[in-house]
Amino acid sequence: MLAHIKVLSSDEFEGRGPGTPGEELSVNYLKQEFSGLGLLPGNPDGTYVQKVPLVGIVSTTSASFEVGGKTLTPAVLNDFVAVTRHVAPSVDVKDSGVVFVGYGVVAPEYGWDDFKGVDVRGKTVIMLINDPPVPDPNDPTKLDEKMFKGKAMTYYGRWTYKYEEASAKGAAACLIVHETGPAGYPFAVVAGSWGRENFSLETPDGNANRVSVEGWLTLAYAKSFFTAAGFDFDALKAAAVRKDFRPVDLNAKASFSITNKIRSMASRNVIAKLEGSDPSLRDEYIIYSAHWDHLGRNPRLKGDQIFNGAADNASGCAGVLEIARKFSNLPAAERPKRSILFLAVTAEEQGLLGSEFYAQHPLYPLTKTLADINIDGMQLAGPSRDIEVVGYGNSTLDDVAARILKEEGRVLVPETDPEKGHFYRSDHFEFAKAGVPAFYTNAGLDIIGKAADYGRMHRDYYVANDYHKVTDEIKPWWDLRGAADDADMLFRMGLAVAQGDTWPEWKPGCEFKARRDEMMAGAQH
C-alpha cells in the first residue's frame, strides 16, 4: 500500500488534478495496476475508462455591500469567497436585496420552513452552516434527537443542499456563514478549494438553473456586516433554531461581478472488473470505490505548490488496489459468485462529480448493483481495535461488517463526529442518493498499544494542519498495518456480500430506502 501511495502522491503526479498531466499519470497508473492483476476492463466497450464530461471554471470575483449608508468591500479569500457555476463569460448581480434566511432549510417532515413564503427571487440570501441545532425541550444542554437527527448532520446541513435550495427559490446569490466547528474544517480549506479552478458536470443548459453566485463569508465578517446593518448576529442566529423563525430583511444591497475563464474537458473514471464465477449471478455487482483525484498544483503559492493528497486519497486508491489484488489472487474455487467492480472516480474534490456521473450513467444497472463500499482515506496510525462507520445504522451492510470484525476481536462503532456530515462528503453518497446501499468508514481511534488519545490526536492534527493543504504528504509516523487490517476487513465484507443469499438493504427510517424500493419495484415490472 505504501508503494502505491508513494507513486500517486509524488510531486511528479502534481496533486492529481483533473485535466492536468497528473490525471494522465494517475489514470495510466491505475489502468496498468488493474491490468497487471489480470482484471478485465470494466467498461463494456473494452476499456478501463469511463469518460466524464467536465467544465472547468476559474472565477475572478469582486463584491460590495451597501449597508447603513456605507459601502463595504470584503477581501477575497480573507473575508469571503464566491464563484459562479454558470458556464458564461461573466455574471453580474447588481443591488440585490440581502435577506437572512436562518439555516435555509425547508423540511416538511420536521415542520420546518426557513423561508415562510417570503419571495427571495433576485435576492442575496445569507444562511448558516449545518442543520438547525434545536435544543431538547426537556434538557436544553442537549439537542432534540427528533429534529434533524440531533447531533448528527442531515443533508439539510450540507452546503450543497443550501445552494440547491437557494436555486429552487430563485435567489440571485447565496452566501453561507462559515464556522470551523460545524463545517468540520477551517475557512482556509474553503478558500483553498474555491479560490482555484472549480469543475461541474457539463449540462445542456450550462448550469443556468443554479443560483448565479455561490459563496461563503467568514464568521468575523458576517458579524461585522450584521452590525453595520443594525442587527445582532448572535441574536438572529439564536432565533434561527426555532420553528417560528422568519426571514429578516437586512436593509442592504449586494453587488457581485464575476468573470470566468472556462474550459471543457473529458476527465475519466477508471474501472476494472473481476467477473463472477456463477453464470446465473455474474451479472450482479459489488463496487469498491475511491477517488483518484486531489487538488492539483497552485502556481500562485510561494514555496510548495503541490497538493500531494497522500492521505486524501492516494491511501484510498492503495486500499482499492490491494483489495483488488486479494480478489485476483483467490483460487478459482474461491472466486466470488457475483462480479466485483473496482472504480476509481475523478473530481470527488469538485463535488463528487465522477461518482455522480457514474450513478447517472452506470456502466452496469444499479438495479443489479448490491452495494458500494467506498474508501476515502485509510487508517495510518497503526492497528486499531475499532473502525468507525459513517452513517451508522443506515443499512444491513453494518451487520456484515460487525460480524467480520467480531471474528477478528474488533468492533464496529458509530462515527465520532456525526455533526460534520461526512456521509455527504464522499463518493458513496452519490450511490446512496441513487438508492444503492453504501458503506463508508473512518479510521478507528482506539489504537492498539498507544495512549488513549493517540488516534484522536492524529485525526485532529490532520484536519487542522494537513486536510486539503500542501502538507498532506507521507509522514514518518505512519504505520500502515492498520490500513492493511481495514483493507482485509473490507475485502472479506465484499466477498461475503458477493457470496450471500440476501442482498444488502437500507434499514427502515433511512432516507434512501424509498429510492431503492422504487427502483427495484420498477425493475421487477
C-alpha positions in Angstrom: 0.0 0.0 0.0 2.8 2.4 0.9 4.4 1.8 -2.6 1.1 2.8 -4.3 0.8 5.9 -2.1 4.4 7.0 -2.8 3.7 6.9 -6.5 0.3 8.6 -6.5 1.3 11.3 -4.1 4.7 12.0 -5.6 5.5 15.5 -6.9 5.6 14.0 -10.4 1.8 13.5 -10.2 1.4 17.2 -9.3 -1.5 16.6 -6.9 -3.6 14.6 -9.4 -5.8 17.5 -10.6 -8.4 16.6 -13.2 -7.5 17.9 -16.7 -3.8 18.1 -15.8 -0.7 15.9 -16.6 -1.4 14.5 -13.1 -4.6 13.0 -14.4 -2.9 11.3 -17.3 -0.3 9.8 -14.9 -2.9 8.7 -12.4 -5.2 7.1 -14.9 -2.4 5.3 -16.6 -1.0 4.0 -13.3 -4.4 2.7 -12.2 -5.0 1.0 -15.6 -1.6 -0.5 -15.5 -2.1 -1.9 -12.0 -5.6 -3.3 -12.7 -4.4 -4.9 -15.9 -1.3 -6.3 -14.2 -3.7 -8.1 -11.7 -5.4 -9.8 -14.6 -8.6 -7.8 -14.1 -10.9 -7.3 -17.0 -11.5 -3.8 -18.5 -14.5 -2.5 -16.5 -16.2 -0.6 -19.3 -18.3 -2.9 -21.6 -16.6 -1.0 -24.5 -13.5 -2.9 -23.7 -11.5 -0.1 -22.0 -10.6 0.6 -18.4 -12.1 4.1 -18.5 -15.4 5.9 -18.5 -15.2 9.5 -19.9 -16.7 12.1 -17.6 -17.5 15.4 -19.4 -16.5 18.3 -17.1 -16.4 22.1 -17.5 -13.7 23.9 -15.5 -14.3 27.4 -14.4 -11.8 29.9 -12.8 -13.9 32.7 -11.3 -12.5 36.1 -10.5 -14.9 37.7 -8.1 -15.4 41.1 -6.5 -18.3 42.0 -4.2 -19.6 45.1 -2.4 -22.4 45.7 0.1 -24.3 49.0 0.5 -25.3 48.9 4.2 -26.0 51.6 6.8 -25.1 54.4 4.4 -21.7 52.8 3.8 -20.1 50.7 1.1 -18.3 47.6 2.4 -15.9 45.7 0.2 -15.0 42.3 1.6 -11.5 41.0 0.8 -11.5 37.9 -1.5 -10.1 34.8 0.3 -9.8 36.6 3.6 -13.4 37.8 4.2 -15.3 35.8 1.6 -15.0 33.6 -1.4 -17.6 33.2 -4.2 -17.8 31.6 -7.6 -20.4 31.0 -10.3 -21.2 27.6 -11.7 -22.8 29.2 -14.8 -20.9 28.4 -17.9 -20.8 32.0 -19.1 -18.0 34.6 -19.6 -19.3 36.8 -16.8 -22.0 37.1 -14.2 -23.2 40.3 -12.6 -25.6 40.8 -9.8 -26.4 44.5 -9.1 -28.1 46.0 -6.0 -29.6 42.7 -4.8 -31.6 43.0 -1.6 -30.0 41.0 1.3 -32.1 38.6 3.3 -31.1 36.4 6.3 -32.9 33.1 6.0 -31.5 31.3 9.0 -30.3 27.8 8.1 -32.0 27.9 4.7 -33.9 24.7 5.3 -37.3 23.5 4.0 -38.0 20.2 5.7 -41.7 19.3 5.8 -41.2 16.2 7.8 -39.9 18.3 10.6 -42.5 21.1 10.1 -39.6 23.4 9.2 -39.5 26.2 6.7 -36.9 29.0 7.0 -38.5 30.9 4.1 -42.1 31.1 5.3 -43.4 32.0 1.8 -41.1 35.1 1.6 -40.2 35.8 -2.1 -36.4 35.8 -2.4 -36.3 35.8 -6.2 -33.4 38.1 -7.3 -32.2 38.5 -3.6 -29.0 37.6 -1.9 -29.7 35.1 0.8 -27.4 34.6 3.8 -27.5 31.2 5.5 -25.9 29.5 8.5 -23.9 26.3 8.1 -25.2 22.9 9.2 -28.6 21.9 10.5 -30.6 23.9 13.0 -29.3 22.8 16.4 -32.7 22.5 18.0 -32.4 22.2 21.8 -34.2 19.3 23.6 -37.2 20.8 25.3 -36.6 18.6 28.3 -32.9 19.3 28.6 -31.6 22.5 26.8 -28.0 21.2 27.2 -28.7 18.6 24.6 -30.0 18.6 21.1 -33.5 17.3 20.2 -33.0 13.8 18.7 -36.4 14.2 17.0 -35.2 17.2 15.0 -32.6 16.8 12.3 -31.2 13.7 14.0 -29.9 15.6 16.9 -26.1 16.0 16.8 -25.7 14.2 13.5 -25.8 16.2 10.3 -28.6 15.5 7.8 -28.4 16.5 4.2 -30.2 19.8 5.1 -27.0 20.8 6.8 -24.7 20.2 3.9 -23.6 23.2 1.9 -24.6 21.7 -1.4 -28.2 21.4 -0.2 -28.2 25.1 0.7 -27.2 26.2 -2.7 -29.8 23.8 -4.2 -32.5 25.4 -2.1 -31.4 28.9 -3.0 -31.5 27.9 -6.7 -35.0 26.5 -6.3 -36.2 29.7 -4.6 -34.8 31.8 -7.5 -32.2 33.7 -5.4 -29.5 35.7 -7.2 -26.8 34.8 -4.7 -26.3 32.6 -1.7 -23.7 33.2 0.9 -23.1 30.7 3.8 -21.6 31.9 7.0 -18.6 29.6 7.7 -17.9 28.4 11.2 -15.0 25.9 11.7 -16.8 23.7 14.3 -20.0 23.0 12.4 -18.3 23.0 9.0 -15.7 20.5 10.1 -12.7 22.4 8.7 -11.2 25.9 8.8 -12.1 28.7 6.3 -8.6 28.3 4.7 -9.9 24.9 3.4 -12.8 26.7 1.7 -10.6 29.5 0.3 -8.1 27.0 -1.0 -10.7 24.9 -2.8 -12.9 27.6 -4.1 -10.2 30.1 -5.0 -9.0 28.0 -7.9 -10.4 26.2 -10.9 -13.7 24.6 -10.0 -15.4 21.9 -12.0 -19.0 20.9 -12.8 -20.5 18.2 -14.9 -21.3 19.7 -18.3 -25.0 20.1 -18.8 -27.1 21.2 -21.8 -28.2 24.5 -20.1 -24.7 25.4 -18.8 -25.9 25.2 -15.2 -28.3 28.1 -15.8 -30.7 26.6 -13.2 -28.2 27.2 -10.4 -28.1 30.3 -8.3 -25.8 32.8 -10.0 -23.4 33.3 -7.1 -22.4 30.7 -4.6 -20.2 31.8 -1.8 -19.1 31.9 1.8 -18.5 34.6 4.4 -16.1 34.2 7.4 -17.9 34.4 10.7 -16.0 37.5 11.7 -17.0 39.3 8.5 -20.6 38.2 8.8 -20.8 39.6 12.4 -19.3 42.9 11.3 -21.7 43.1 8.3 -24.8 42.4 10.5 -23.6 45.0 13.0 -23.3 47.6 10.1 -26.8 46.7 9.1 -28.0 47.3 12.7 -28.6 43.7 13.7 -27.0 41.4 16.3 -25.7 38.3 14.5 -25.7 36.2 17.6 -29.3 37.1 18.4 -30.5 36.3 14.9 -28.5 33.0 15.0 -30.3 32.1 18.3 -33.7 32.9 16.7 -32.9 30.7 13.7 -33.1 27.5 15.8 -36.9 28.0 16.3 -39.6 26.8 14.0 -41.2 30.2 14.1 -38.2 32.0 12.7 -39.0 34.3 9.8 -36.6 35.7 7.2 -35.1 39.0 8.1 -34.5 41.8 5.5 -31.1 43.2 6.4 -31.8 46.6 4.6 -28.7 46.1 2.5 -27.8 45.8 -1.2 -25.3 43.3 -2.5 -23.4 43.5 -5.8 -21.2 40.9 -7.4 -19.1 40.9 -10.5 -17.6 37.6 -11.7 -15.5 37.0 -14.8 -14.9 33.4 -15.8 -12.1 31.5 -17.6 -13.8 28.4 -19.0 -12.7 25.2 -20.5 -14.4 21.9 -21.3 -12.6 18.7 -20.8 -13.2 14.9 -20.7 -11.9 13.6 -17.4 -12.0 9.8 -16.7 -13.2 7.3 -14.1 -11.1 4.2 -14.1 -12.9 0.9 -13.8 -11.9 -2.8 -13.7 -13.9 -6.0 -13.3 -13.5 -9.4 -11.7 -16.1 -11.5 -13.3 -18.3 -13.6 -11.0 -17.9 -17.4 -11.1 -21.6 -18.2 -11.1 -23.2 -17.8 -14.6 -26.6 -17.0 -13.0 -25.2 -14.4 -10.6 -22.3 -12.8 -12.5 -24.5 -10.0 -13.8 -24.9 -8.8 -10.3 -22.2 -6.4 -8.9 -20.5 -5.1 -5.8 -18.5 -1.9 -6.3 -15.4 -0.8 -4.4 -14.9 2.9 -5.0 -12.2 5.5 -4.2 -11.4 8.9 -5.8 -8.1 9.2 -7.5 -8.1 13.0 -7.8 -6.9 15.7 -5.4 -6.4 19.4 -5.6 -3.5 19.6 -8.1 -1.0 22.4 -8.1 -1.4 26.0 -7.3 1.2 28.1 -9.0 0.2 31.2 -7.0 1.6 29.7 -3.8 5.1 30.6 -2.7 7.2 27.5 -1.8 5.5 24.2 -2.1 2.7 24.4 -4.7 1.6 20.7 -4.9 -1.3 19.3 -3.0 0.0 15.8 -2.9 -3.1 14.2 -1.3 -1.2 11.3 0.3 -3.9 10.5 2.9 -6.7 12.0 0.7 -6.9 9.9 -1.3 -3.8 8.2 -2.5 -4.3 5.9 0.5 -7.8 5.0 -0.5 -6.7 4.1 -4.0 -4.0 2.0 -2.5 -6.6 0.2 -0.4 -8.8 -0.5 -3.5 -5.7 -1.8 -5.4 -4.7 -4.1 -2.6 -8.3 -5.4 -2.2 -8.3 -6.0 -6.0 -5.1 -7.9 -5.6 -6.6 -10.1 -2.9 -9.6 -10.9 -5.1 -7.5 -11.6 -8.1 -5.2 -14.0 -6.1 -8.2 -16.1 -4.9 -8.0 -19.7 -6.2 -10.6 -20.4 -8.9 -12.7 -22.5 -6.5 -13.0 -19.5 -4.1 -13.8 -16.8 -6.7 -16.9 -14.8 -5.8 -20.2 -15.8 -7.4 -21.0 -12.2 -8.3 -18.9 -9.8 -10.2 -16.7 -7.2 -8.4 -16.1 -3.7 -9.9 -13.1 -1.6 -8.8 -14.0 2.1 -9.5 -11.5 4.9 -9.2 -13.5 8.1 -9.8 -12.5 11.6 -10.8 -13.4 15.0 -9.4 -14.5 14.0 -6.0 -12.9 17.1 -4.6 -15.0 19.2 -7.0 -18.3 17.9 -5.6 -18.4 14.1 -6.1 -18.7 14.6 -9.8 -17.1 11.4 -11.1 -19.4 9.3 -8.9 -22.4 11.4 -9.7 -21.7 10.8 -13.4 -21.4 7.1 -12.8 -24.6 7.0 -10.8 -26.4 8.9 -13.6 -24.8 6.8 -16.4 -24.0 3.5 -14.8 -22.0 1.0 -16.9 -23.9 -1.8 -15.1 -27.5 -1.4 -13.9 -28.0 0.0 -10.4 -30.8 -2.4 -10.0 -28.2 -5.2 -10.3 -25.7 -3.4 -8.0 -25.9 -4.8 -4.5 -23.6 -2.3 -2.7 -20.9 0.3 -2.9 -18.0 0.0 -0.5 -16.2 3.4 -0.6 -12.7 4.2 0.7 -11.7 7.8 1.3 -8.6 7.7 3.4 -7.2 4.7 5.3 -6.0 4.0 8.9 -2.5 5.5 9.1 -1.9 5.4 12.9 -1.4 1.7 13.3 -3.7 -1.3 14.1 -6.9 -0.3 15.9 -9.5 -2.2 17.9 -12.3 -0.3 16.2 -13.4 1.0 12.9 -15.9 3.8 12.5 -18.8 3.6 10.1 -20.1 6.8 8.7 -23.9 6.8 8.7 -24.2 4.1 11.4 -27.4 2.1 11.3 -28.3 3.0 7.7 -28.1 -0.4 6.1 -27.6 -4.1 6.7 -24.0 -3.7 5.5 -23.2 -2.6 9.0 -24.3 -6.0 10.2 -22.0 -7.8 7.7 -19.0 -5.6 8.8 -19.7 -6.0 12.5 -19.8 -9.8 12.2 -16.5 -9.9 10.4 -14.8 -7.6 12.9 -16.1 -9.6 15.8 -14.4 -12.7 14.4 -11.2 -10.6 14.5 -11.7 -9.4 18.0 -12.5 -5.9 16.8 -15.7 -3.7 16.9 -17.7 -1.5 14.5 -18.6 1.8 16.1 -20.6 4.9 15.0 -18.5 7.8 13.7 -17.2 10.1 16.4 -18.1 13.3 14.7 -21.5 12.8 13.0 -22.2 16.6 13.1 -19.5 17.1 10.4 -21.6 15.4 7.8 -19.0 13.0 6.4 -21.8 10.9 4.9 -22.5 13.6 2.4 -18.8 14.3 1.6 -17.6 11.3 -0.3 -18.4 9.2 -3.3 -20.7 6.6 -1.6 -23.2 9.4 -1.2 -24.0 9.5 -5.0 -24.7 5.8 -4.9 -26.9 6.2 -1.8 -28.8 9.0 -3.4 -29.5 6.7 -6.4 -30.7 4.0 -3.9 -27.7 1.7 -3.8 -26.8 0.6 -0.2 -23.5 2.2 0.6 -20.8 1.7 3.2 -18.1 4.1 4.2 -15.7 4.1 7.2 -13.5 6.4 9.1 -10.3 5.1 10.7 -10.8 3.9 14.3 -9.4 5.9 17.2 -8.6 3.1 19.6 -5.0 2.4 18.5 -3.5 -0.8 20.0 -0.5 -0.2 22.2 -0.9 3.6 22.2 -2.2 6.1 24.7 -5.9 6.6 24.7 -5.8 9.9 22.9 -3.3 8.8 20.2 -5.8 8.2 17.4 -7.8 11.3 18.2 -4.6 13.5 18.4 -3.6 12.4 14.9 -7.0 12.9 13.4 -7.4 16.4 14.9 -3.9 17.3 13.8 -4.7 16.2 10.2 -7.9 18.2 10.0 -6.3 21.3 11.4 -3.0 21.2 9.5 -3.0 18.8 6.5 -6.5 18.4 5.2 -6.6 20.0 1.7 -3.2 21.5 2.3 0.2 21.0 0.6 1.3 19.3 3.7 -0.8 16.2 3.1 2.2 14.0 2.4 3.6 10.7 3.7 4.6 11.1 7.4 7.4 9.4 9.3 5.0 8.2 12.0 2.6 6.4 9.6 2.0 2.7 10.4 0.1 1.1 7.6 -0.5 -2.2 9.5 -3.9 -0.6 10.5 -4.6 0.2 6.8 -3.9 -3.4 5.9 -6.2 -4.7 8.6 -9.0 -2.5 7.5 -8.5 -3.3 3.8 -8.6 -7.0 4.7 -11.9 -6.4 6.6 -13.4 -4.6 3.6 -12.2 -7.4 1.3 -13.9 -10.0 3.4 -17.0 -7.9 3.6 -17.3 -7.6 -0.2 -16.7 -11.3 -0.6 -19.4 -12.1 1.9 -21.9 -9.9 0.0 -20.8 -11.4 -3.3 -21.4 -14.9 -2.0 -24.5 -14.1 0.1 -28.1 -15.4 -0.4 -29.6 -12.0 0.5 -29.0 -8.5 -0.8 -28.0 -5.7 1.5 -30.9 -3.4 2.3 -31.4 0.1 3.7 -32.9 -0.1 7.1 -36.4 1.3 7.9 -36.3 5.0 8.5 -33.3 5.6 6.3 -33.9 8.4 3.8 -32.5 6.3 0.9 -34.8 3.3 1.3 -37.7 4.7 -0.7 -35.5 5.3 -3.7 -34.2 1.8 -3.6 -37.7 0.3 -3.1 -39.0 2.3 -6.0 -36.0 1.3 -8.2 -36.4 -2.4 -7.5 -40.1 -2.3 -8.0 -39.7 -0.7 -11.4 -37.1 -3.3 -12.3 -39.4 -6.2 -11.5 -42.1 -4.7 -13.7 
